[in-house]
Amino acid sequence: MKINQIKGVLQKNMDILKSQYGVKTIGVFGSFSRGDERGGSDIDMLVEFSKPVGFFKFIELEEFLGKLTGKKVDLVTKKALKPAIKNEILQEVSYV
């Protein structure tokens, strides 16, 4: 699966992502956004929520995204990004 396919799957499911999980924005970063992913690569996604989301709903979303893409998804919020790599990630993220 390439980044355009991932973004297509996310776009097709955006209504569900917004209504059931409170997703405001979502994007892909890391190896898939750079095009240097390998067979075992997970998909790194940056998410912003329109409302506060609890831990279990966050994990449920991560698992749902994994089922949609057929890959392990590593989901993170801007707030959780480590300062040392935050700017790099924000520059390479490809939003849906």
C-alpha positions as CSV (number, residue, x, y, z in Angstrom):
1,M,0.0,0.0,0.0
2,K,1.3,3.4,-1.0
3,I,0.6,6.8,0.6
4,N,-2.0,7.7,-2.1
5,Q,-3.9,4.5,-1.4
6,I,-3.7,5.1,2.4
7,K,-5.0,8.6,2.0
8,G,-7.8,7.3,-0.3
9,V,-8.9,4.8,2.3
10,L,-8.9,7.5,5.0
11,Q,-10.8,9.9,2.7
12,K,-13.5,7.3,2.0
13,N,-13.9,6.7,5.7
14,M,-13.7,10.3,6.9
15,D,-17.4,10.6,7.8
16,I,-16.9,7.6,10.2
17,L,-13.7,9.0,11.5
18,K,-15.3,12.3,12.3
19,S,-18.7,11.0,13.7
20,Q,-17.5,8.0,15.6
21,Y,-14.0,9.0,16.7
22,G,-14.1,12.9,16.7
23,V,-11.3,13.2,14.1
24,K,-10.7,16.7,13.0
25,T,-7.6,16.1,10.8
26,I,-5.5,13.1,10.1
27,G,-2.3,12.7,8.1
28,V,0.5,10.2,7.3
29,F,4.1,10.8,8.2
30,G,7.3,8.7,8.5
31,S,8.4,6.1,6.0
32,F,5.1,6.0,4.0
33,S,5.1,9.8,3.5
34,R,8.8,9.7,2.4
35,G,8.2,6.7,0.1
36,D,10.8,4.5,1.8
37,E,8.5,2.0,3.6
38,R,9.3,-1.7,3.7
39,G,7.1,-4.7,3.9
40,G,7.0,-4.7,7.7
41,S,6.7,-0.9,8.1
42,D,3.9,0.4,10.3
43,I,1.9,3.5,9.2
44,D,2.6,6.6,11.3
45,M,-0.4,8.8,11.5
46,L,-0.9,12.2,13.1
47,V,-4.4,13.0,14.3
48,E,-6.1,16.0,15.8
49,F,-9.5,15.6,17.5
50,S,-12.5,18.0,17.4
51,K,-13.3,17.1,21.0
52,P,-11.4,15.4,23.9
53,V,-11.0,11.6,23.4
54,G,-10.3,9.1,26.1
55,F,-7.6,6.4,26.1
56,F,-9.9,3.6,25.0
57,K,-11.5,5.5,22.2
58,F,-7.9,6.5,21.0
59,I,-6.9,2.8,21.0
60,E,-10.2,1.8,19.3
61,L,-9.4,4.4,16.5
62,E,-5.8,3.0,16.1
63,E,-7.2,-0.5,15.7
64,F,-9.9,0.7,13.3
65,L,-7.2,2.4,11.2
66,G,-5.2,-0.8,11.2
67,K,-8.1,-2.8,9.9
68,L,-8.8,-0.2,7.2
69,T,-5.2,-0.3,5.9
70,G,-4.2,-3.8,6.7
71,K,-1.1,-2.5,8.5
72,K,-0.2,-1.8,12.0
73,V,-0.9,1.9,12.7
74,D,1.1,4.1,15.1
75,L,-1.2,6.9,16.0
76,V,0.0,10.1,17.7
77,T,-1.3,13.6,18.5
78,K,0.6,16.8,18.0
79,K,0.7,17.2,21.8
80,A,2.4,13.8,22.2
81,L,5.2,14.6,19.7
82,K,8.7,14.8,21.2
83,P,10.1,18.3,20.9
84,A,13.3,17.1,19.3
85,I,11.4,15.6,16.3
86,K,8.1,17.6,16.3
87,N,9.1,20.2,13.6
88,E,10.4,17.4,11.3
89,I,7.2,15.4,11.6
90,L,5.0,18.5,11.1
91,Q,6.9,19.3,7.9
92,E,6.6,15.9,6.4
93,V,3.0,15.0,7.4
94,S,0.7,14.5,4.4
95,Y,-2.9,15.4,5.5
96,V,-6.0,13.9,4.0
